[in-house]
Amino acid sequence: MKNLEFKIHNPIDEGWYADPEARFYEGKYVIYATMSLPFDDQHNHVCWTSENLTDWERHDDIIDMSGFPWATRAIWAPTIIEKNGKYYYIFASNDIHSDKEKGGLEIAVSDSPTGPFKALLDRPLINEFHNGAQPIDAHLFKDDDGTVYLLYGGWRHCNIAKMNEDMTGFVPHPDGSIIKEITPPDYVEGPCMFKKDGKYYFMWSAGGWTNGTYRVNTAFADTPYGPFEDYNEVLSTGDSKIANGPGHNGYIYIPEEDLYLIVYHRHKPEIKDGNARFMCIDVMNFGENGRILPVTMTIDWEYKNGKATIL
């Protein structure tokens, strides 16, 4: 019997935020995000927590940045995973454009899912370019056996790496490689992965993040390495009058309802500033063939008696 009830109002916060990652930790839903400010003003991250998916509390400045003295430009695009009772948090820094610059992907750790997250290393986790991928837009995925994978990459290339036991570096893939390219078609940035019915679902963003071309594609495969070739578009502006340019998504899975929610940012048509991005949550449904169906963007909706209804 379906007992869960909640209401969503999009956006969940009227501030400008982007690049969400969503988790369920310690009895609460948690959404982590970039502060969508002019680039050099993005110096920390926020998260929201909720016990019921209806009421959200924002937590500011969740990273102790004193451990990242080289991160003098923007930080953005967070991801998190719990491992052995610790919470490991990866984010991008400095928008580096070559191996000669310091920055890339940083890693921090905390005993709490809301921080403060403190530097795990005295250097970036990834400071180099591999396979043409700019080291940005990380996503941590934990497989059923506890293996933690790091997906990341901008500049139209996506890499995957397997984290070591203490999350300080990487171990080889089955083919002996350390950082392996798995770029799907029409990829720009923002990878996201989850596992359902034995299949690895890979989601990614395409188009331009400042405008209405931004969108989310997806494909699935039998392994986290793909190949991810048969893909479809699942979130885009389409004919929506309420929002445009949706993308860079995370997800929430509610096992007792077998319900998937997509967490993403989008633009309001009446605001032309590319940084004006807003955090939203909508339902993610699946077709008979296992494919994710196109997502309908909403302003108000509720979940009751096992059914999602637009209000």
C-alpha positions, -999 to +999 in steps of 0.1 A: +000+000+000+013+034-009+016+057+021+041+084+012+026+118+006+044+150-004+041+182-024+067+198-045+068+235-054+093+243-082+118+259-078+124+246-042+143+279-035+140+312-054+178+318-052+201+311-081+216+276-078+227+249-102+243+215-108+225+195-082+234+162-067+208+144-045+210+117-019+191+102+011+214+101+041+206+097+078+169+098+074+169+130+052+168+139+016+198+161+007+204+182-024+238+198-030+243+226-054+265+253-070+259+289-060+250+303-094+268+336-092+292+354-115+320+329-120+347+343-098+321+348-069+313+311-066+334+303-035+313+278-015+284+254-019+250+250-003+227+221+004+191+216+014+177+189+037+142+176+040+125+148+059+093+148+039+103+162+004+078+191+010+097+213+034+134+222+027+160+238+049+190+254+033+225+250+048+251+276+036+289+274+033+292+237+038+329+234+027+358+245+048+378+261+020+409+267+041+422+234+030+420+245-007+442+276-008+448+272-046+410+273-053+410+311-060+384+311-088+350+294-089+341+261-073+311+242-086+293+210-095+294+189-063+290+151-058+290+130-027+291+094-016+290+077+018+317+050+024+325+033+057+306+059+077+323+089+061+309+113+035+332+121+006+326+152-014+341+161-048+338+194-066+354+213-095+377+243-090+394+271-110+381+261-145+416+250-155+424+248-192+458+230-191+479+207-170+500+237-160+472+252-139+464+240-104+428+230-098+405+205-114+386+181-091+390+184-054+379+160-027+368+167+009+354+145+037+330+149+066+314+128+094+281+145+085+262+147+051+258+184+056+295+191+064+316+209+071+336+191+045+374+194+050+401+187+025+411+150+022+443+157+003+469+185+001+464+187-037+436+182-062+423+147-068+426+152-105+447+180-118+454+168-154+435+164-186+428+128-196+412+118-229+404+154-237+381+158-207+383+190-187+383+179-150+349+192-140+314+180-133+321+149-111+296+123-102+302+095-077+283+062-082+284+032-058+277-002-073+259-030-055+293-046-044+304-013-028+327-003-056+328+035-060+332+049-095+339+085-104+325+099-136+335+133-148+343+155-177+336+186-197+347+197-232+325+169-247+345+140-231+335+118-202+358+096-181+353+069-155+377+060-128+374+034-099+381+049-065+405+031-041+395+020-006+404+052+012+391+075-016+425+091-021+431+079-056+422+052-081+427+015-089+429-001-124+398-010-144+395-046-156+414-037-188+443-022-168+435+014-176+431+039-147+410+067-163+389+054-191+368+073-216+331+064-219+318+094-238+283+088-253+269+106-283+258+142-279+277+145-246+288+179-232+289+176-194+271+167-162+272+129-160+250+110-137+246+072-131+223+048-113+214+011-115+180-003-120+169-039-128+205-048-134+211-021-160+234+009-156+216+041-165+238+069-177+224+105-179+243+135-193+237+171-204+241+185-239+236+220-254+246+253-238+241+257-201+232+295-204+203+290-228+173+270-239+193+244-258+204+227-225+190+193-221+194+158-206+200+126-226+201+090-212+211+055-222+217+022-204+241-007-206+251-039-189+282-024-174+292+010-161+316+012-190+289+010-217+288+011-246+262+038-243+251+042-279+213+039-280+203+071-263+172+093-261+164+128-248+145+129-216+145+165-204+144+196-226+127+229-231+103+214-257+070+233-258+072+243-221+060+278-213+071+277-176+109+270-180+137+264-204+172+250-206+168+222-180+199+201-172+228+189-151+207+165-131+208+142-101+181+119-089+163+106-058+151+070-055+124+061-030+125+023-027+093+018-007+074+035-036+097+023-064+097+060-073+124+080-092+126+117-090+149+138-112+166+168-096+179+195-120+183+232-126+164+252-152+159+288-164+129+310-162+119+325-196+114+360-182+150+362-168+177+364-195+208+361-173+225+328-179+234+324-142+197+326-133+193+289-127+167+274-103+166+240-084+136+218-093+123+183-088+100+163-111+089+127-116+110+103-137+090+075-153+101+044-173+086+028-203+080-010-209+114-013-226+132+002-195+139+036-212+133+067-192+103+086-206+104+123-214+101+143-182+073+169-177+085+201-161+061+214-134+056+242-109+034+225-084+027+188-081+019+162-054+024+125-047-004+107-030-018+072-030+010+060-052+003+086-079+019+119-090-005+147-100+002+181-114-017+208-095 
